[in-house]
Amino acid sequence: MATLNETPSANRLHIGIYGKTNSGKSSLINALTNQEVSIVADVAGTTTDPVYKPMEIHPLGACVLIDTAGFDDTSELGTRRVEKTKLAAEKTDIAVIVLSAEEAVTCADEQGQIQDELKWYRFFREKHTPVLFVINKADQDEENAARLAEMIYEEAKEDAVIISAKKHTGIKEFKTTLIRLMPENFGAEYITGNLVEEDDLVLLVMPQDIQAPKGRLILPQVQTIRELLDKKCLVMSVTTDKFLTVLPLLARAPKLIITDSQVFGYVYENKPKESMLTSFSVLFAAYKGDLPYYVQGAKAIDSLTPDSKVLIAECCTHAPLKEDIGRVKIPRMLKKCAGETLTVDIVSGTDFPQDLSGYDLIIQCGACMFNRKYVLSRIDRAKKQQVPMTNYGVTIAHLTGILDNISMP
């Protein structure tokens, strides 16, 4: 169970470990963490589905290690396992491709020797994901390990780190290289961007309706409050029904009001003129995704017709309740605008279609449960298929007619 001071998995550096079955991926993870995190056995294919393990690794900090199934899995379920591995790849901030020094190197077919690894290398490079080649089990065959390293450099122009996970040799160099490959300024982004600074008064409007989890706040609210406190802002929180009550009690108007998107219109109509207004969903659109792209995508709402088709993509897999924002409120608003026969499909979790060409618009939630890398991979898929995409908060602001007046980080 996660504790209150743990970094949410979505905010951690995701390090994916990839390679053929029995290349020593799980052993590498255990050596890196000095823990028995993954099951290790001589039987090929011990790891079936990807295993996501949040860890604190010095000096990398908060990470998620992803132990994946071998990408050469030829078992009955191999194809499905490789698809799960590809999904893990879309969430990966740094990819580690593991080869085994025990694998024979033949002079007759050296180019084909590492063809699977090179295929995945190119896959990651297309996604602008840094890649680290690791040759494991060097204690078994040092000469072969050196030759594999030469082949990798010849084909990919990348250096490989040679290690023995079993004897813990080369692990220090492995960690050092991981640090060098960390995306620039990873984790330095602010949810609120440059909207507020120290001593600014920020008012949070947070409806506690049937959708709110009993006895706790939702993750975007918690993360935003924590960030504002770290920025030394003055923070006040109210429910929607107390919004008008609190305003006269304040010595000065809030610099920024952050609201739940569902009450965008009400808060906008009643806020002080000098106060900036945004929503948790809009902030996370910038923090996790591509806010300018979402704003541009919202314009497609005006072109929807009764024959149009919209995909609503929820990132979490909560049980839908009455008046659910993604399954009820937004579809109702869209149909009021475009027509009752508008088709609205809904997916949740990672069930995001590969083929988006049949849709006229995609609307995604704030994506607080996913890391930025995965959200950007969805956006990239939509861009390549030329399907407009936006998110919940931007959609509601557009439909309410106030998008141009919303403050964006």
PyMOL commands that set and color helices and strands:
alter all, ss='L'
color gray80, all
select helices_A, chain A and resi 9-11+25-33+78-90+107-113+115-126+142-156+171-181+219-230+240-249+261-270+280-288+291-303+325-338+372-384+392-400+403-405
alter helices_A, ss='H'
color red, helices_A
select strands_A, chain A and resi 13-19+51-57+61-67+94-100+131-136+160-162+201-205+234-238+256-259+276-279+309-313+343-347+361-364+389-391
alter strands_A, ss='S'
color yellow, strands_A
deselect
rebuild
show_as cartoon
